[in-house]
Amino acid sequence: MDARQEIELLVIGAGVIGMSAAVEAAARGLSVTVIDREGPAAGASAGNAGGFAFPEIDPLASPGKLLAAPRWLFDPLGPLSIPPRHAVHVLPWMLRFARECLPARVRAARRAQGALMLHARRTLEPFMQRAGSLHMLRKRGQIRVYESVRAFEAARQSYESAESEGWRFQWLTSPDEIAGIQPGLSPRFQRGIFTQDWWAISDPRDYVLALAEALRAAGGRIVRAEARAVLPEDGSVAVQTTDGDMRASHVVIAAGIYSNRLTRSIGQDFPLEAERGYNTTLPPGAFDLRCHVTFDEHGFVAAPLSGGIRIGGAVELGGTELPPNFARARAMLRKAQDFMPGLRAEGGTEWMGMRPSLPDTLPVIGRARRSPRVLFAFGHGHLGLTQSSATADIVADLVQGRAPAVDLAPFSPDRFG
Ligand SMILES: Cc1cc2nc3c(=O)[nH]c(=O)nc-3n(C[C@H](O)[C@H](O)[C@H](O)COP(=O)(O)OP(=O)(O)OC[C@H]3O[C@@H](n4cnc5c(N)ncnc54)[C@H](O)[C@@H]3O)c2cc1C
């Protein structure tokens, strides 16, 4: 028999979602192969802000975001933009997003997000321990800062309900209290919210590469090839790739923003949209940053990573084909110079990444309609790193025929009809 037929799990996509699923399955004794057309850490997982944002259980699809959107869109370099060439394409997604902002849907999404976040926090440390990457975990928390008392009060209200679910917050009501946690910020920030339950990774790209090493050490394989189609058969699944056909007992589609191209080959389509984000990574020492700092009203974050200070965020609903517009990264860097006096802004590296996002801002985790042997794990939007260990645990449970620890109904691939 061809050795390729003995693969128990074939994972398509070596981002943080696919690699975590692969490492977890290998740790449970399955023979695992990962294929990626560019190799590990090629997509959004490479350059993100590195936060494990567990307490962020409010879905992004919410009335507050919907109300703020027109004002943000008015500012060409503000936190939300839509390139005119993509506006028509993204309209159906935006209408679905608007529908998800109805109160009952927000409540349901919040419950689902909360359960997944709890599972993510529960699974992360044991997962990293097994993967030999626990030394990359940082527990320095995150501070959100506000210029306007009104914006602070609105955020406080939403975090207060997260507080009642066990997440810890500290309300900061003066620049001095903010400076007690993160010195050196502009005194224009009068209010802050500190969350010690935000954790971080030393560097998101290094983390995915470490997972790749952990997989190889556990006997798994990583193949550089592009998957073209997924074809369920009796008792197995065939995957057509640029490296020839491969066959496995189970296949996971974890190809980030490109997952839809593969799910269509088995007859399922998803309203998956690229929320493009931008950042600039400055050399280490550019600022004495003690923890993640989020400039909430401006939609970007300053992240302390082992390789430097990463400044960025924002959302550009620009699809996958348009070239990056790095003016967006520069606009955030200019604001950061105002907000963090003394920031040394030279020598940075710019990056753009595509968050794979569904209109209800929840991921798809579950089985394909046409075959229980094909699993979907994509669409984690702003929270892929945060939810990676939980997703890996759930995927491995599904492969092994065990009941997952989290109710998967809200994440069902069938929820979009
Ligand atoms: C600016 C920014 C900041 C962010 N900050 C955070 C944060 O602080 N915390 C957090 O939790 N999340 C954050 N995110 C979101 C996070 O980065 C994503 O949710 C996550 O990386 C998605 O991971 P993924 O594995 O699904 O996709 P990706 O990392 O994009 O991986 C998909 C992989 O699939 C491969 N692939 C695609 N198609 C094929 C094919 N046909 N055949 C083979 N391989 C294929 C690609 O090459 C790629 O390697 C941020 C995102 C951005 C853009």
The ligand as a Tripos MOL2 file, in Angstrom:
@<TRIPOS>MOLECULE
LIG
   53    58     1     0     0
SMALL
NO_CHARGES

@<TRIPOS>ATOM
      1 C1         -3.1080   42.8680   12.2480 C.3       1 LIG1
      2 C2         -3.6330   41.6010   12.8910 C.ar      1 LIG1
      3 C3         -3.5230   41.4290   14.2650 C.ar      1 LIG1
      4 C4         -4.0400   40.2920   14.8840 C.ar      1 LIG1
      5 N1         -3.8570   40.1060   16.2250 N.ar      1 LIG1
      6 C5         -4.3210   38.9900   16.8230 C.ar      1 LIG1
      7 C6         -4.0970   38.7700   18.2080 C.ar      1 LIG1
      8 O1         -3.4540   39.5570   18.9100 O.2       1 LIG1
      9 N2         -4.6400   37.6550   18.7770 N.ar      1 LIG1
     10 C7         -5.3510   36.7390   18.0330 C.ar      1 LIG1
     11 O2         -5.8540   35.7730   18.6070 O.2       1 LIG1
     12 N3         -5.5250   36.8900   16.7070 N.ar      1 LIG1
     13 C8         -5.0290   37.9900   16.0870 C.ar      1 LIG1
     14 N4         -5.2090   38.1650   14.7420 N.ar      1 LIG1
     15 C9         -5.9750   37.1610   13.9970 C.3       1 LIG1
     16 C10        -5.1380   35.9180   13.6810 C.3       1 LIG1
     17 O3         -3.9110   36.3110   13.1100 O.3       1 LIG1
     18 C11        -5.9050   34.9900   12.7250 C.3       1 LIG1
     19 O4         -7.1940   34.7390   13.2320 O.3       1 LIG1
     20 C12        -5.1680   33.6540   12.5880 C.3       1 LIG1
     21 O5         -3.8290   33.8620   12.2410 O.3       1 LIG1
     22 C13        -5.8270   32.7570   11.5400 C.3       1 LIG1
     23 O6         -5.0760   31.5910   11.4900 O.3       1 LIG1
     24 P1         -5.3000   30.4880   10.3720 P.3       1 LIG1
     25 O7         -4.3780   29.3710   10.6810 O.co2     1 LIG1
     26 O8         -6.7580   30.2170   10.2520 O.co2     1 LIG1
     27 O9         -4.9120   31.2110    8.9970 O.3       1 LIG1
     28 P2         -3.4870   31.5730    8.3750 P.3       1 LIG1
     29 O10        -2.4930   31.9180    9.3960 O.co2     1 LIG1
     30 O11        -3.7500   32.5740    7.3050 O.co2     1 LIG1
     31 O12        -3.0000   30.2010    7.7450 O.3       1 LIG1
     32 C14        -3.5930   29.6210    6.6120 C.3       1 LIG1
     33 C15        -2.5390   28.8280    5.8790 C.3       1 LIG1
     34 O13        -3.1700   28.0950    4.8450 O.3       1 LIG1
     35 C16        -2.3100   28.0450    3.7220 C.3       1 LIG1
     36 N5         -3.1270   27.7520    2.5400 N.ar      1 LIG1
     37 C17        -4.1480   28.5020    2.0600 C.ar      1 LIG1
     38 N6         -4.7070   27.8650    0.9970 N.ar      1 LIG1
     39 C18        -4.0320   26.7080    0.8320 C.ar      1 LIG1
     40 C19        -4.1410   25.6200   -0.0900 C.ar      1 LIG1
     41 N7         -5.0700   25.5870   -1.0450 N.pl3     1 LIG1
     42 N8         -3.2680   24.5880    0.0270 N.ar      1 LIG1
     43 C20        -2.3140   24.6030    0.9870 C.ar      1 LIG1
     44 N9         -2.1650   25.5970    1.8840 N.ar      1 LIG1
     45 C21        -3.0210   26.6270    1.8080 C.ar      1 LIG1
     46 C22        -1.6520   29.4190    3.7150 C.3       1 LIG1
     47 O14        -0.4290   29.3840    3.0080 O.3       1 LIG1
     48 C23        -1.4750   29.6860    5.2070 C.3       1 LIG1
     49 O15        -0.1960   29.2840    5.6660 O.3       1 LIG1
     50 C24        -4.6850   39.2950   14.0970 C.ar      1 LIG1
     51 C25        -4.7530   39.4440   12.7180 C.ar      1 LIG1
     52 C26        -4.2400   40.5740   12.0990 C.ar      1 LIG1
     53 C27        -4.3050   40.6900   10.5960 C.3       1 LIG1
@<TRIPOS>BOND
     1     1     2 1
     2     2     3 ar
     3     2    52 ar
     4     3     4 ar
     5     4     5 ar
     6     4    50 ar
     7     5     6 ar
     8     6     7 ar
     9     6    13 1
    10     7     8 2
    11     7     9 ar
    12     9    10 ar
    13    10    11 2
    14    10    12 ar
    15    12    13 ar
    16    13    14 ar
    17    14    15 1
    18    14    50 ar
    19    15    16 1
    20    16    17 1
    21    16    18 1
    22    18    19 1
    23    18    20 1
    24    20    21 1
    25    20    22 1
    26    22    23 1
    27    23    24 1
    28    24    25 2
    29    24    26 1
    30    24    27 1
    31    27    28 1
    32    28    29 2
    33    28    30 1
    34    28    31 1
    35    31    32 1
    36    32    33 1
    37    33    34 1
    38    33    48 1
    39    34    35 1
    40    35    36 1
    41    35    46 1
    42    36    37 ar
    43    36    45 ar
    44    37    38 ar
    45    38    39 ar
    46    39    40 ar
    47    39    45 ar
    48    40    41 1
    49    40    42 ar
    50    42    43 ar
    51    43    44 ar
    52    44    45 ar
    53    46    47 1
    54    46    48 1
    55    48    49 1
    56    50    51 ar
    57    51    52 ar
    58    52    53 1
@<TRIPOS>SUBSTRUCTURE
     1 LIG1         1 GROUP 0 **** ****
